[in-house]
Amino acid sequence: MRWLGVFLLLALGGWARGEEGPWGLGPPPEEVRERCFAVVRTLEVQALYREGDTLVLVLGRAAKESPLLLLALEGGRPMPHMGPIRGKPVRMRPFFFLQELSLARRVVALPGEYRCFVLHRGRVVGVLRLGLDLTPLPLPPGNALPYPDPSQRAP
């Protein structure tokens, strides 16, 4: 029985390493990582919320596209934010740490999607999801609510 558990861990570990696409199909991990990196380079702040002492950034590629990533800014340092957003919208401003975002070396292949781990100075701050066709997948429903219409940004 113990060997069955070890075998399952090894099998799942090899599958989650992302060395092949889901079920052995799809693009190589280098191509998926390059696509994730291209998306990370185009991320911009779509909305900004204040939750107590924390700022929550909703990141996406363009103002009218669905949000792709949530980050919390605590003490000037980006941190992961699991959502949903419970704060109030605040005025937009530039965040220069976005230029410092990078990716982890591994890509995780799951059924129906790839996941890339977004890093800031070596620490994971979020997960970017790509579909099997390497298009960015929006945040799951409910994570970025309330998500304002970009044309209705707070003053």
Secondary structure, DSSP 8 states (H G I E B T S, - for coil): -HHHHHHHHHHHHHHHTTSS-GGG-SS-HHHHHHHHHHHHHT-EEEEEEEETTEEEEEEESSTTS---EEEEEETTEEEE--S---SEE------GGGGGEEEEEEEEEETTEEEEEEEETTEEEEEEEEETTS-B----TTTT-S---GGG---
